[in-house]
Amino acid sequence: MLTGEPFIPQTITVHLGYPDTSAPNVTLPFPDYVKNVASSEIFPTWPETSLRANIYAIVTFALNRIYTEWYPARGYEFDITSETQFDQKFIEGRQIFDNVALLVDELFDDYIRREGRIEPLFAAFCNGTTTTCDGLSQWGTVSLANQGYLPYEMLRYYYGEDIEIVRDAPVRMNMPSYPGAPLAAGAAGVAVQTIQLQLGRISRNYPAIPKIPAATGQYDAATEEAVRTFQQVFDLTPTGAVDKATWYRIAYLYTSVKRLAELDSEGLRLGELPLQYTGPLVPDTQSEQVRGLQYFLAVVGAYYEAVDRIEITGRYDAQTERAVQSFQRVYGLPETGIVDERTWESLYRAYAGIRASIPREDAEWVPQLYPGTVLREGITGEDVRILQTYLTYIHRTIPEIPEVRATGYFGPLTRAAVTAFQRYAGLTPNGAVGAVTWDGIAGLYADLRLGTAKRPYQSPGYTIR
């Protein structure tokens, strides 16, 4: 199973037949695949709202197959088949309808997921006449369109009210999740953490596999023992190292025990996902990514005396370099002053541990730390409600930042308020709340309500030595 936030693959490989047949594979751009399937599955004369709902389902189904590595985890060298018995209809070389193509160009990077989940929904669908299923009815969307339903309302009608549409997902190359070389004792990183998380879930169903105390990303003795036992249970060579066969066997079992591709698409929750490492951060640079780094350093520095205190400026200056070096020294990392992947992961784990140790009380009065996951339109929860509370308080002093009701639902009005704040603060106005935007909003709220001496990373009484 792939890790991290899902993305739109540049290409998809389709097997032109049943999985076990010797039919050829074809690789084509992902939008072209969606256009082909949509032209094969639905009628171009249907109402546009119906077409849009069906395209959302087609895109999401394909992304679920890719994200779960449904076929590669079973030893196949393709992403999806062309057969409706297994997947959705693809006809090589078929005519593409113009109106369908235009809609796909607009919608191919949007998909459906459950609220609070990461992976694309297993968006089952059928024609609703000759076949029915526990999912979207293609002809049923026509009836709903004629009753005035909008696409999102149709999707909620068939898949439940706890879904959300992720819009403008990033596009990048679809690379296999296997890291390319075996993982063994001494390894570290996101790939190791993925194995630890997946084995932890598998061990609930296979208690012979020992529990890994914590998914730290370090390939320690507990991880080695869990891997070796897994290999023994599933007739693999018990080396204690994760080779390609073990990696995909773990992915296969994880997908199976989570029923991810066949039932309710549960999986890693957003809170289990570490912030994504985007590349080295070095001195003499300036960016919002540096501001995020400084925010995490500021929090850790407030609780670890050995980590230098820092100001959040967005500039990787000498103070930032010294703070990075002090953090690296505390965590036994090379004191380079450069934030590589290992430093970033260690910093985030330290931040997450601090945040987890602080009681979340009096949210309206005490500025809270960044929740660790990006908040964006369609998400619900307590963190959204806190954000809305902060924005409304800021509105009293800065009226150009709109007031929003503290409903806990991140809707268009909340996005507009966030975007207004980002413009006011000179941040990228994307309407999403990452660490930098959260720090700006919580920090301004703290300044206005509690005075400039009280920042969100200076909560008293929680010093870690």
HELIX and SHEET records of a PDB file:
HELIX    1   1 PHE A   30  GLU A   41  1                                  12    
HELIX    2   2 GLU A   48  TYR A   67  1                                  20    
HELIX    3   3 PRO A   72  ARG A   74  5                                   3    
HELIX    4   4 ASP A   98  LEU A  107  1                                  10    
HELIX    5   5 GLN A  138  ASN A  146  1                                   9    
HELIX    6   6 PRO A  151  TYR A  159  1                                   9    
HELIX    7   7 VAL A  190  ASN A  205  1                                  16    
HELIX    8   8 ALA A  221  VAL A  233  1                                  13    
HELIX    9   9 LYS A  244  VAL A  257  1                                  14    
HELIX   10  10 LEU A  270  GLU A  272  5                                   3    
HELIX   11  11 GLU A  288  TYR A  303  1                                  16    
HELIX   12  12 ALA A  318  VAL A  330  1                                  13    
HELIX   13  13 GLU A  341  SER A  357  1                                  17    
HELIX   14  14 GLU A  382  THR A  397  1                                  16    
HELIX   15  15 PRO A  412  ALA A  425  1                                  14    
HELIX   16  16 ALA A  435  LEU A  450  1                                  16    
SHEET    1   A 2 ILE A   8  PRO A   9  0                                        
SHEET    2   A 2 VAL A 171  ARG A 172  1                                        
SHEET    1   B 3 ASN A  25  PRO A  29  0                                        
SHEET    2   B 3 THR A  11  HIS A  15 -1                                        
SHEET    3   B 3 ILE A  80  THR A  81  1                                        
SHEET    1   C 2 TYR A 111  ARG A 114  0                                        
SHEET    2   C 2 ILE A 163  VAL A 166 -1                                        
SHEET    1   D 2 PHE A 125  CYS A 126  0                                        
SHEET    2   D 2 LEU A 136  SER A 137  1                                        
END                                                                             
